[in-house]
Amino acid sequence: MSIDRRQALAVLSATVSSLGMSRSARADFDGPVVRALEGGEDFWLAQDAYIYGYPLVTMEMTRRIMTNVASPEGTRAPMGQFVKARKYPDASFRDVTAPNADTLYTIAWIDVGNEPWVLSMPDMKDRYFLFPMLDGWTNVFQVPGKRTTGTKAQTYAITGPNWKGTLPAGVKEYKSPTSIVWILGRIYCTGTPEDYAAVHAAQDAFKLVPLSAYGKSYTPPAGKVDASIDMKTAVRDQVNRLDAVAYFTLLAQLMKQNPPASADAAEVAKFAKIGLVPGRDFDASKFDVAFAKRVPQVAFDRIMLQFKVNKAIRNVNGWAFDSEAGIYSTNYLNRALITAIGLGANRIQDACYPSSQKDADDKDYFGSNKYVMRFPKGQLPPVGGFWSLTMYDENYFFVPNPINRQSISARQNLKSNPDGSVDLYIQKDSPGPDKESNWLPAPAGKFILMLRMYWPNERSPSIINGTWKPPPVRKVTTS
């Protein structure tokens, strides 16, 4: 990830030009970047460290908020207990960016540093589900579910990086690289009262206990509530507001229980120069405090610029998707990007998330316009699970609308055109009663679209191998 200042300036300048910024906007952007580059090698190194640690810090801030309750309530639950979402998230949901409105989340945070935890899954009766397990760095290290392990009852022990021992018969070990583990279960639901009831019953049959309590009666302890935690501000905003000293202090603390991967050793060794060493407290005396505010600002700009320059991002017909989500290896910028815009993303074999910020004419989406996304006959997204198109505001959150529809999919009983094609109407106001089944409501201002494809085909037609492409979204012109 390291790069010298001349190379960096050339890349950033070229990228800014490709973004089509106005002269004044480019001046606003170039000024801080040039000043940052002139700050010397340590400034650039601090940016690299910030980007490297962005997933771990974001995971911790997310964990704090989502577990800061005495007992399960809404979208939150204490450590070691399930959040059981009983309905789709609404437009007020801010716990994670880019939430979905197709599955009911069944989520838990556990700490396997001292003891394994046992996850027991019921027979899901052929229903689509997946329970990805993320380590502290957002890598999906295991993903039991219909695609990988089937839908029969199954039991797993999630163990920490240093655990050694014997497990009960019938319990399979999943070893986590870190102490922090986020179980981010998703169960498909059509949204009807009958299906809600069926999924609720399945959720209640999932069990999570420490290994020492497995096979015994177990009542989880009440959670500890920290009144100092900001429970209202979005996690990303809280992370981005940390100055570099506070950020690196937290990162160093987290790395004691959530060590970097062995593949990261060469990269992490460089950070010692600015006082960041795994297993030790952050040594702020080695860091220039004059950089404290500028490091997060410029580093986050670099993260978001990955939409244009990261080779893992494929761009097709105005849609961009990450071909390496969930397993990032040493692509730290890509890992940070997914953390910023879609924390908890699955491996591409489980889900692909093409997103679109501009229409077929490369213009930003605005709710004051009307748009159509047309799928030719027989060319709806090819998946083994399900697909949907979700509407977000410019910050990747849901938007309020009169029919409370955050996504559109086959469960809306989409109407076909006479030629067999399917049009999706993307606009602020209803296209009329005869087309409302195919309507995805938009906000008044800017918006972003995300196409979700769960269990995408790996054989043709397939978005993974490029034999299927999402169609462009076209602005409707009036004569």
Secondary structure, 3 states (H helix, E strand, C coil): CCCCHHHHHHHHHHHHHHCCCCHHHHHHHHHHHHHHHCCCHHHHHHHHHHHHHHHHHHHHHHHHHHCCCCCCECCECCCCCCEECCCCCCCCCCCCCCCCCCEEEEEEEEECCCCCEEEEECCCCCCCEECCEEECCCCEEECCECCCCCCCCEEEEEECCCCCCCCCCCCEEEECCCCEEEEEEEEECCCCHHHHHHHHHHHHHCEEEEHHHCCCCCCCCCCCCCCCCCCCCCHHHHHHHCCHHHHHHHHHHHHCCCCCCHHHHHHHHHHHHHCCCCCCCCCHHHCCHHHCCHHHHHHHHHHHCHHHHCCCEEEECCEEEECCCCCCCCCHHHHHHHHHHHCCCCCCCCEECCEECECCCCCECECCCCEEEEECCCCCCCEEEEEEEEEEECCCCCCCCCCCCCEECHHHCCCCCCCCCEEEEEECCCCCCCCHHHEEECCCCEEEEEEEEEEECCCCCCCCCCCCCCCCEEECCCC
